[in-house]
Amino acid sequence: MTCEKSKQLFSKAKNLLPGGVSSPVRAISPYPFYTKSASGSKITDVDGNTYIDYCMGYGPLLLGHNHPAIKEAITKQLDNGWLYGTPTELEVKLAQRICNNVISVNMVRLVSTGTEATMGAIRAARGYTGKNKIIKIEGGFHGAHDAVLVKAGSGATTLGAPDSLGIPPEFTKQTLQVPYNDIDAMVDAIHGYVGEVAAVIMEPVMGNIGPILPMEGYLEEVRAVTRENDIVLIFDEVITGFRLAMGGAQEYYNVIPDMTTMGKVLGGGLNIGVIGGKKEIMENISPAGKVYQAGTFNGHPLSMACALATLDVLEKEKVHEKVNLAGDGLRAMLRDSINDLGLDYYISGVGSMFKMFFGDIPANYQEALKCDKEGYFEFFHRMLKSGVFLPPSQYETNFLSTTHTDEDIAATVEAYEKNLRP
Ligand SMILES: *Cc1c(COP(=O)(O)O)cnc(C)c1O
């Protein structure tokens, strides 16, 4: 297995792109592989090595790489041009279908990324309530904008400190954070700032530190306390939306927020973001209301076409039933493997999301931090050598797609066993 071309590209890239990459997680030490092509469950690098992919674009590719129906949607749309700066029928159709599927949503603003979606949702919640503070969950990731880049690890009701240079501390002082799966901390934060909290924003399943699942009753309790205090509950379903079920985690767990942000899976691999919610809140967004939101690429025709094609496939092929079952099977096999090997590791996940924690079962971010991160990273490299591309971090979820075959899964379990063996 040679990686010479990738190695050379990365040394060149380091002088041209900060850290050599266009987004931080891709800067895999000592150098990442550079992709030439991808199809189905497989990704092939510029040196000709092929891997079974569980990164899947970090979430969007539930239907796998290079899906024929998505490709056809792109090609068809290309014949008509791809950017107009005017409304299209595509966006009306897509809005209707999102509203039909996602219980909390009866109006949407279609944007280009998950980052824009959460930024817009928070602004809409603040505009609607006339309040400024928000509560987020420690370790929760909602994209790379000022309000949500807040250092995880401070105490339950501590005012947040920025997690990045370049963010005025005054901004993040508006962001409170609490540990996941701890309803008492949430209630304390809300009671500590009565009448000041506009929104709680959370991933219903913590996808960016695991996945870590909600404990029995937790989401229901968050729903109840936010309702009692007139706080807008925003579920950030950029990962779980259209992945766990057609109606996302809110359908899967039957807990209905006031607003929902989506992205990733819906776009089928093209960029998309959705701000969705009750009409009463959504009608505050410009030009209907006074919460400003705009974008040159909002409702991009290619993304709309891909999203509609994605929904067609998801509905016609009953994708969630199948891929969630495959997830159950894979998790069971991995659990057997760690039992056989006598390892104290934990297999987490739900539906098509899974992860092996190199440590105990975590309930929140602080507990997840106790895992053997270095051990995981070494394991990542061994898996890559065995032809399996896992996300390079202990804290990025692994994703199954509809294109992972039984043979892929068997080869993957075998690689896990081989590379876990001391
Ligand atoms: C990926 C992600 C985002 C950001 O989406 P982008 O399209 O990368 O801007 C927001 N929230 C969650 C939960 C995500 O996983």
PDBQT file of the ligand as one rigid body, heavy atoms in Angstrom, charges set to zero:
ROOT
HETATM    1  C1  LIG A 501     -22.525  19.237  10.596  1.00  0.00    +0.000 C 
HETATM    2  C2  LIG A 501     -23.400  19.870  11.619  1.00  0.00    +0.000 A 
HETATM    3  C3  LIG A 501     -23.744  21.234  11.557  1.00  0.00    +0.000 A 
HETATM    4  C4  LIG A 501     -23.123  22.161  10.550  1.00  0.00    +0.000 C 
HETATM    5  O1  LIG A 501     -23.510  21.875   9.257  1.00  0.00    +0.000 OA
HETATM    6  P1  LIG A 501     -22.606  22.405   8.029  1.00  0.00    +0.000 P 
HETATM    7  O2  LIG A 501     -23.397  22.024   6.815  1.00  0.00    +0.000 OA
HETATM    8  O3  LIG A 501     -21.287  21.717   8.150  1.00  0.00    +0.000 OA
HETATM    9  O4  LIG A 501     -22.482  23.880   8.184  1.00  0.00    +0.000 OA
HETATM   10  C5  LIG A 501     -24.653  21.719  12.465  1.00  0.00    +0.000 A 
HETATM   11  N1  LIG A 501     -25.193  20.920  13.397  1.00  0.00    +0.000 NA
HETATM   12  C6  LIG A 501     -24.885  19.609  13.496  1.00  0.00    +0.000 A 
HETATM   13  C7  LIG A 501     -25.551  18.772  14.538  1.00  0.00    +0.000 C 
HETATM   14  C8  LIG A 501     -23.959  19.050  12.624  1.00  0.00    +0.000 A 
HETATM   15  O5  LIG A 501     -23.602  17.768  12.768  1.00  0.00    +0.000 OA
ENDROOT
TORSDOF 0
